[in-house]
């Protein structure tokens, strides 16, 4: 500051309210700059909100420019060293050239070309030109010398010019130089503003509504995070002392919290806490669209302003709890790692103050500081942490696709790190007290076992236990998968069966933090389980499973976001959700369609787990009837089941009657798609090209049959054959499938030679179709024929005769068949008798 605050503002001036000195005079910075930085509004709280957002943006902007210069200086140094060693003659590979230069001459030295290939990053070295690349620039805020090439430039006359941006006066390749200005102005363009308003802003709000502002999601977030400790071989809640220490350090409003703030500050310095992946990604996305500033513009002292104040307080409190839920398990894991490291080394004979070589090959002194750093590194590498998300993944948040993409990226990274850490611990050896020891071997085995238990044994064991308790066969689970929602199709489903035999399930994957890494495997297994019988078909199913698993792995990154899915339902899918549920009736008026569309989009922004709240509300109604516990689709809800849903343990009933409508729609869509596929041949695509494309998708055998115009018959899979044998053994009877195998093989042989070009289908008589009723009628006729009176009647004129009693010569049917067979069956029976004549 140019003048002392103490000299200008005294107790007397405060008492007299005689303020003739303003902040501009005291700071030496222009008033517009201060207003822009700190925000300007009548409401002081609004100024704080916008000012904080602006300060954050300014710091990040300055750090960005500094990092560019520092990186460029290193590149210059490496390249100069390479030149001094002989350049291409040194035998060393040419290092990467720098990309920022002091002048055109230096640019041509490193990058070649001519002066026309380069351009100044700013149009001059005057202070005002910096605004072209840095909107936060202050003409009086001169920078420190971080540039090895000197940030101080001189005019021709030798006058020293102080710079306010390290890129001021520099040159770069023309495209590079222009990119700085384009970046600065990109947010001001009309297309960018439209994109932010229509896509990014509602995308960020929808993600915030479904996580931070959803209380039940907080519960599931805390429960699912137990997997982070378990996967590292630490039993959740296994050490009550660590549980208490972690709880006391949390920075949220609650009993027992904020009691150990110094410990939390220490963890902040170690980068252990305050790194919730989902929360930080949402915060960055909202910052991208200038969320705080936008609310500030809407703010006022009345009405909307008071509502926004309440919304900000709610959001801030919810963020604190969301962070605390994540921090608890990171602190608990940190304490567990630290104590286990200490115990392992001490058991190997290491004592405080001794020197040793750690698992990374570095010399260390065994003390509390080492244990803190080592435990912190384990947590940062093995528990999801937003600080380690790559810039590429962070950048994807600005795309219209993807939901919380940073979290699955971190699950993949940390899962691999856990296995790598465990193997390193198992194989790590060092010298302690003159003896080679393996101090962390048991810790590595424990960590590897925890990972296996969390990702495989626990989910599969839970499913197996439920199957045993409720006597549910694998075939029933396979059948159940065909009627679950698309997002649960490849999930780990825990099955249940009520006393009436009706199936339901809990989607365990929604509660499993490591589902991202296990789902692709489950997807392949599901594809194989639902596969065909022959070996080629099995391989095809395995290939298709691999394709599907790749799709599952990429869904969090490339799938529709919550908001864009709502838009796609309306504009792309024509008023239907991905599951086929209609948003409006096609016969509705335009006004009704618009209103239903707005309601549908509103659901994507609805906070507080609104749908779950509605179900709980219906479940507590005392009356079961028209206005009772049923929703608009006729679904009934039970309070106990809905309360379990808070923890992610809600049972979902299988309703094949309702799901069958969607199956019909999928079938019709498949028929249309198949027709489109083979119109490609009409448009010039060769059979070889079609075959290659189908083979790449695992359907080469199917295409071969279709291309030859042959029908591919179904044959029961080996799994079904084994099921027949199992049932026969349990009943103590002969295996009916084995007895029917010859007949089935003959039928398959006939069908496999059937051409798809003809209009007729082979008339294969069902060997199990026994004419029970005709035989009974024959027995009655025989009894009648043995009666003397009946014999006399048979010889009477006009009587049809005994030989015609069973089969009518015109219809070719018996009287019983005329009564009991439907029209189609009558035609089939008539054709059979006609051919046998």
C-alpha positions, 0 to 999 in steps of 0.5 A: 500500500502506498500510504499507511492505513494507521495514518489515514484512519484513526479513532477520531475519523471513525467517531466523526465518520470523516472518511475522506480517504478511500481504498483506491488512495490507500492501495494505489490501485484503481477503483474499477479494478478493486470493484471488479475484483471484490465485486460490487453490490449493495448487499455486502454478503453478495460482494463477498460471494462474488469477490471470493470467486473472482479471487480464486479465478485470479489466483489460478490465472496468475499460477497458469501464466507463471507455470507456462514461463517456468515450464518454458524456461526448463525446456530452454535449459534442456535444449541449450544443454543438448546443443552444448553437448553437440546437438545431433552429434551427441548421440542423445535424442533431441529434446522438446523445443521451447514454445515461448520466446523473447523475440523473433530471432530467438524463436528462429534459433529454436523452432526455425522458420521465418519471422512470418511464422511468429507473432507477439502474444500481446500487441505491445509491452505497454501495461494496457495490452496485457488485458488482451490475455489477462482480464485480471491484470492490474496496471500497478501490480508488477510481477516478481522476477520468475523468468530466467530471461528477465521479466524486465524489458528495456526500450530502445532508449534504455528505459526500464519497463516493469511488467505485470504479466510474464508473457508480456512482450513475448513471441510464439508461433502465430497459432500459439500467440492467437490462442491466448487471446481466443481463450480470454475472449472465448467466454464472451462469445454468443455460442459459448454463452448459449452452450453454458446456459443450455448445457453446462449450467443445468448439468452442474445444477442437476449433479449438485441436486442429485448429490450435495443437496440429496440427504439420502445420497449423503447416507449412501456416500458415507456407507459406500466409502467404507469400501476404501478402508476395506479394500486396503485391508483395514476393517471399517470401524475396527478401531474405536480409537481411530473412529473417535479421532477421525470424527473429532477432526471433521469440519462440519456442524455436529456433536463431537466434530471440530474438536481437533482442528490442529490435526485437521490442518496437519492433514490438509498440509499432507493433502489427505483431506478435503479432496472429495472427488464428486464435490470438487468436480461439481464445484469446478463445473459451477465455477466454469459457468461463473455460478457465484457471480450469476447468483450475485447478479440475481441477488437483492435485499428482498424476495429473491435475495432472501431465498438465494441467501437461504439456498447458499447457506443450505448448499454450503452446509451440505457441502461441509457434510459431503466433504466430512463423509469422505474425510472420515474414511480418509482420516480413518484409513490414514490412522490405520496405515500409520499404526500398521506401518509403525507396528510392522517396522518395529516388529522387524527390529527397527527403532525410532531414529534408525536409518533404513531404506524404504520400499521406494529405495530411498534412505529414511529416518524412522520417526513420526514424521516419516510415518505421517508422510508414508501414511499420507502417501498411501491414502493419496495413492490408494483412496480416490483424491481429486488432486490426482485426477488428470487434466484431460478427465477434468476437462471432460466436465465441460462436455455435454456427456458424462456424470461425475467422470472424475470418480470412476477415473479415480476408482480405476487409478486407485484400484491398480495402485492398491494391487501394485502397493500390495505386491511391492509390500510383499516383495520389499526387503531391507536391511535392519540391524544387519539382517535382511528382513521383509517387514511389510509382507504381511501388510501386503497380503492383508491389503491384497486380501482386502481388495479381493474381499471387497471387489469379489468375495463380498458381492458374490458371497452375498448373492450366494447366501441369498440364493441358499436362504431363499432357494433361488436357482441360477436360472432364475437369476438369469431370467430375472436379469432380462426384466431388470432396468438397463442400468441394473442388467450387469449389476451384482443382484442380490435375489429374494423370493417371497412366500408366493414365489415372487422375485425381487432384488437389491442392486448391490452395485449401487452400493459398491464403490468399486463397481467400476472395475468389477462391472466389465467382468460381470458383463462378460459373464452375463453374456456367456451365461445367456449364450447359445449352445454351440462352441462358436456361439459361446465364443460369439457371446464372449466377444459380445460380452467384451464389447458390452463391458467396454461400453459399461466402462466408458458409460460414466465418461461418454454416457448422457449426463443427467441433464442431456439425457432429459433433453434426449428423451424429448428431442431425440427419443420422441417423448420416451425415456431410454427404458421406453416409458412415455413422457407424454401421450402421442394424442396429447395436445401441444400444450400438454406435451410442452408441459410434460416436457418441462416437468420431465426436465424439472425432475433432472434438477429436483433436489432432496431425493424427491422421488424417494421422498414421494415413495416414503410419503405413499408408504406411510399413508394409512389407507390402501385404495384409490388414494392410498399407497399406490402411485400413478402407475399402480405401484405399491410401496412399503415403509420398511423397504423404502427406509432401507432405500436410504442406505441403498438397500431397497428391494425392487420387485420383478414385474414381468407383466409390465416389463413385457411391453418394453420387451415387445418394443425392443423386439419391434425395434430389432426387426426394424434395425435388421431390415435397415441392416440388409438394405445396406446390401441394396445400397452397394455394400458387399456381402464380404463387407457385411460379413466382416462387420458382423464378425467384428461384433461377434455375430459372424455365424449368424450372418453366415446362416442369413446370407445363405438363406438358411434358418438357424435352429435353436438347440438347448444349451449344455446348462439346460441339459445339466439342469434336466439331469439334476432335476431327474436325479432329484426326482429319481426318474430317467432323464427325459432330455436324454430320451428326447435327444434323438427326436430333437436332433432329427428336428434340428437336422430338418430345420437347419436345411430349411431355406428362408427364401420359401413361403412354407415351413417344414411340417414337423409333427410334434411327437408329444402331441397325443390325441387323448380325446379322439381315443376316448371317443373311439372307445365310446364308439366301440362300446356302442358298436357292441350293443345289438340295438346300435348295430341295428341302427347302423344298418338303418337307411340314412345312418352315416355309419360306424366307419364315419363316426370318428372322422368326417369325410368332408372336414376330415375331423372327429366330432371331439376335434370339432368341439375342442380344437381352435380354427388354427389347430383344425387346419393343421389336423386336417392337413396332417390327415390329408397328407397321410391319405 
